[in-house]
Amino acid sequence: MLIKLSKPATLNTYVQPVALPTSCAPAGTMCTVSGWGNTMSSSQYRIWKHNAIIYNHISPPSIISLLLLP
């Protein structure tokens, strides 16, 4: 997901651009997934990072529930 900022970000040690892919990774590719927020209503916000496998792009949305992300 991409977000649109209301004003330009100031680049520094902690804020840097990231290169976007030019094509989709093939099914079965091991990738790193990262993000921030909480996954349970009682948990605190935090940064998380996990490995996930790319599934066929036509897989049903329910496949997301199988990824076991925090």
C-alpha positions in Angstrom: 0.0 0.0 0.0 1.2 3.5 -0.8 0.1 6.6 1.2 0.0 10.2 0.0 1.5 12.7 2.4 -0.2 16.1 2.9 3.3 17.7 2.6 6.7 16.6 1.4 8.7 14.4 3.8 12.0 15.7 5.1 14.7 13.1 4.3 17.2 12.3 7.1 18.8 9.4 8.8 15.4 7.9 9.6 13.4 8.9 6.6 14.6 7.7 3.2 13.0 6.8 -0.2 12.7 3.2 -1.1 12.9 1.8 -4.7 9.6 0.3 -5.9 9.8 -3.0 -7.8 9.5 -2.9 -11.6 7.7 -6.3 -11.8 5.9 -8.7 -9.5 7.9 -11.4 -7.7 7.1 -14.9 -8.8 5.0 -17.2 -6.7 7.0 -19.0 -4.0 9.5 -16.1 -3.5 10.5 -15.5 0.1 10.1 -11.8 0.9 10.4 -9.5 4.0 7.2 -7.8 5.2 7.4 -4.9 7.5 5.0 -2.3 8.9 3.9 -0.5 12.0 0.8 -0.4 14.2 -0.9 -3.0 16.3 -2.5 -6.3 15.3 -4.6 -6.7 18.4 -6.8 -4.1 20.2 -4.9 -4.5 23.4 -1.3 -4.3 22.0 0.8 -1.2 21.7 2.0 0.3 18.4 5.3 -1.0 17.3 7.4 -1.7 14.2 7.4 -5.3 13.0 9.3 -7.3 10.4 8.6 -10.9 9.3 9.3 -13.2 6.3 6.4 -14.2 4.0 6.1 -16.2 0.9 4.5 -14.7 -2.3 1.4 -16.6 -3.3 -0.1 -16.6 -6.8 -1.7 -13.2 -7.4 -5.1 -14.8 -8.2 -5.2 -16.6 -4.8 -8.4 -15.7 -2.8 -8.0 -12.9 -0.3 -8.4 -15.5 2.5 -4.8 -16.6 1.8 -3.8 -13.4 3.7 -5.0 -15.0 6.9 -2.5 -17.8 6.5 0.6 -15.5 6.7 0.8 -15.6 10.5 2.0 -12.0 10.8 2.0 -10.5 14.3 
